[in-house]
C-alpha cells in the first residue's frame, strides 16, 4: 500500500489508506504470517505499533527472534543515552536501551566489537 503524495488524489485518501493498513493489513499479516513454516515478516519500515498489548508483545517477540534486539538496545544505551535518535515507535517495539548482562552474550551474535 503506497500513499499518494500530499495534495494529490482524493481528499482523505492518505488517511484512509493508513487506517486500512493499520486495521486490516497489519493484523491480517501478523495473524497469517506467524502460521507459516517460515514466518512471514512485514518490512520493518511498514510496521505499525498494534493497539492490543498482547499483539505488541507478540510483535516484540517476532522482532527479537529475527533481529539482535539486545545488541540494538545495548548500542542505544552506549551511543544514545539521551534518546536523541529514538522515538515512540522504537521504544514501543524495541523497549528501553539497556546494558548487556555481565558475561552475557546476545542470542546468535557476538558483541565483542562493541565496548562498554
Secondary structure, DSSP 8 states (H G I E B T S, - for coil): -----TT-SSTTHHHHHHHHIIIIIIHHHHHHHTTSSS-----GGG----SSHHHHHHHHHHHHHHS-HHHHHHHHHHH-TT-TT--HHHHHHH-------TT---TT--GGGS--
